[in-house]
Every structure is written in structure tokens, then in C-alpha cells.
């Protein structure tokens, strides 16, 4: 398992590489993402452990998912990912924990295990450029999802699907952690 500073180094490298591949200056990426130039610079130097909300904004502007920012590109496709080899990150603002589950390069689908502490709330207020559908499948606790003005409580075994084109809020209003899986399917299966 990688520690937070290792992941911050990977995020720094990925943001620099993706920004260079797109030909964006720091100012251009700041304008597109809504993240300040100074913060992007700190992230690229691994001087800041950015929140998931900031990283989603950067990923959206760079055309990748949040999970893609936590991993280096692999030239070969993996077919098995061991739990011990999965990147785990604790969000510095909310304390929520996320672990990339799907093998790298498997299909473009992200599978992420998340633990949201009691009382925690994460609001993604940006429209994501990466076209995808998101499935949220709850294993333990109660998770409240709010999107497009509609709040839905999900308990163990419940699953909700949504597009990533509206404000999205994950909230744990309970007294126990909420553990769930997020599955991002590219293009949302639309034809």
C-alpha cells in the first residue's frame, strides 16, 4: 500500500504530465478548472495534499477521472489487482478514504471503494468534462446522495446510477461510517 506522500508524488507527476500533454499553461489549467494557479503549482510540486473536490476539478479540465490521477500509466494491462497494491488515499478535508480497486488499464471503468466518516460531506460542484455514468453501491451504513436537487438515502445493498453533469453531494448523516463502491463507466453506456 502506498502512503499519502507517495500518492501526492504520483498526483504531482500525473497533473504535470497531463497538463503538458494538453499543452496547457498553469494559467490555462487554472482558468479551465477553477483551481488557482498557485494551488496547481503546489500540487505539481507535491507541496499540497489536495482535496478530492480540487482534484476532480483538475481531472475534469484534463479529461480524466479522479482515479486516473492516483496512478501512473502502465504500459501493460493488469488482470488482477491485489488489495495490498491498491492506492489508498485519505482526503485531508473530510477524512474520507478511497481505494482504487479495478486493475489498471483493464477497461477504462473505474471501481473505487470509499469509506465516508460519520458527519462527513463532499460536494462536487463542477461539471465533469469526462462523460461517464456513476453507480454508487452501498455496503454498510447510510449514504445520502444529492444530485439535480434530489436527495436519496441509500442503505446496505442499495445502488444508484447518475450522470456526472450536475452538482453531486455525498453525505453521511449517520453515526457509523458509510462504506460503498463507486463505479464510473466511460460514456455512460450511451450509444
C-alpha positions in Angstrom: 0.0 0.0 0.0 1.3 3.5 -0.9 1.3 6.2 1.8 -0.1 9.6 1.3 3.2 11.3 0.4 3.8 8.6 -2.3 0.3 9.4 -3.7 0.9 13.1 -3.6 4.1 12.5 -5.7 2.1 10.4 -8.2 -0.7 13.1 -8.4 2.0 15.7 -8.9 3.6 13.8 -11.7 0.2 12.9 -13.3 -1.0 16.5 -13.3 2.3 17.8 -14.8 2.2 15.1 -17.5 -1.4 15.6 -18.4 -1.1 19.3 -18.4 2.0 19.1 -20.7 0.2 16.6 -23.0 -2.7 19.0 -23.4 -0.3 21.9 -23.9 -1.9 23.9 -21.1 0.0 26.6 -19.1 -0.7 26.8 -15.4 -2.9 29.9 -16.1 -4.9 27.9 -18.7 -5.5 25.0 -16.5 -6.4 27.3 -13.6 -9.0 29.0 -15.9 -10.5 25.7 -17.1 -10.6 24.0 -13.7 -11.4 26.9 -11.4 -8.4 25.9 -9.2 -6.0 28.7 -8.5 -2.7 28.8 -10.3 -0.8 28.8 -7.0 -2.6 25.7 -5.8 -2.0 23.9 -9.1 1.7 24.8 -8.8 1.8 23.5 -5.2 0.1 20.2 -6.3 2.5 19.8 -9.2 5.4 20.1 -6.7 3.8 17.7 -4.2 3.7 20.5 -1.6 0.0 20.2 -1.1 -2.3 17.2 -0.4 -5.3 18.5 -2.4 -8.9 17.6 -1.6 -10.9 15.3 -3.8 -13.0 18.2 -4.8 -10.0 20.1 -6.2 -8.6 17.0 -7.9 -11.9 16.3 -9.6 -11.9 19.8 -11.0 -8.3 19.3 -12.3 -9.1 15.9 -13.6 -12.2 17.2 -15.4 -10.2 20.0 -17.0 -7.6 17.5 -18.1 -10.1 15.0 -19.4 -9.5 12.2 -16.8 -11.3 10.8 -13.7 -10.2 11.3 -10.2 -8.9 7.7 -10.0 -6.7 8.3 -13.0 -4.8 11.0 -11.1 -3.8 8.5 -8.4 -2.0 6.1 -10.7 0.9 6.2 -13.1 0.2 5.0 -16.6 1.0 1.3 -17.1 2.1 0.1 -20.5 0.8 -3.4 -19.8 -2.7 -4.3 -18.8 -3.2 -5.8 -15.4 -5.8 -8.5 -14.9 -5.6 -8.7 -11.1 -5.1 -6.0 -8.5 -4.2 -7.1 -5.0 -5.7 -5.1 -2.2 -2.2 -4.6 -0.7 -1.1 -3.0 -4.0 -4.1 -0.6 -4.3 -3.5 3.1 -3.9 -5.4 4.3 -0.7 -5.9 8.0 0.0 -7.5 9.8 2.9 -9.0 13.2 1.9 -7.3 15.9 4.0 -10.5 17.9 4.4 -13.2 15.3 5.2 -11.2 12.2 6.3 -12.9 10.0 3.7 -10.9 7.1 2.4 -10.8 5.9 -1.2 -9.1 2.9 -2.7 -8.8 2.2 -6.4 -10.0 -1.4 -6.9 -10.1 -2.1 -10.6 -6.9 -3.4 -12.2 -5.0 -0.6 -14.1 -5.8 -0.4 -17.8 -8.5 -3.1 -17.5 -11.3 -1.4 -19.5 -11.4 2.3 -18.7 -14.0 1.6 -16.0 -13.0 2.9 -12.5 -14.0 0.9 -9.5 -13.3 2.6 -6.2 -14.1 1.6 -2.6 -14.9 4.5 -0.3 -15.4 5.0 3.4 -17.2 8.2 4.4 -16.9 9.0 8.1 -20.0 10.0 10.1 -20.9 13.6 9.6 -18.7 14.0 6.5 -20.0 15.8 3.4 -18.3 16.0 0.0 -19.8 18.3 -2.6 -18.6 18.2 -6.2 -19.9 21.4 -7.6 -18.2 21.3 -11.0 -19.5 19.8 -14.2 -17.2 16.9 -15.2 -15.9 17.0 -18.7 -15.3 13.3 -18.7 -18.5 11.7 -20.0 -19.5 8.9 -17.6 -22.2 7.3 -15.6 -21.6 6.7 -12.0 -23.0 3.8 -10.0 -22.9 4.1 -6.2 -23.4 0.8 -4.4 -23.6 0.9 -0.5 -22.2 -1.9 1.6 -22.5 -0.5 5.1 -24.2 2.5 6.8 -26.4 5.0 5.1 -25.3 7.4 2.4 -27.3 10.4 1.3 -26.7 11.4 -2.4 -27.9 14.7 -3.7 -27.9 15.5 -7.4 -30.0 17.7 -9.6 -32.0 18.8 -6.5 -33.0 15.3 -5.5 -31.7 13.7 -2.3 -31.7 9.9 -2.0 -30.8 7.9 1.1 -29.1 4.6 0.2 -28.6 1.7 2.7 -26.8 -1.6 2.5 -27.3 -3.2 -0.8 -28.9 -0.1 -2.5 -27.4 1.2 -5.8 -28.0 4.4 -7.6 -26.9 5.4 -11.1 -26.4 9.0 -12.3 -24.7 11.1 -14.9 -21.8 13.3 -13.8 -23.2 16.5 -15.2 -24.8 18.1 -12.1 -23.9 19.2 -8.6 -23.2 16.0 -6.7 -23.1 15.7 -2.9 -22.1 12.6 -0.9 -23.1 12.9 2.8 -23.1 10.6 5.8 -25.7 11.9 8.2 -25.4 8.8 10.4 -23.3 7.8 13.4 -21.5 5.0 11.7 -19.1 5.1 8.7 -20.7 4.6 5.2 -18.8 2.1 3.1 -19.6 1.9 -0.6 -18.3 1.4 -4.1 -18.3 3.9 -6.9 -18.2 2.5 -10.4 -17.5 5.0 -13.2 -18.4 3.7 -16.7 -17.0 5.8 -19.6 -19.6 7.3 -21.9 -22.3 6.1 -19.6 -23.2 3.2 -21.9 -25.0 5.7 -24.2 -25.0 4.9 -27.9 
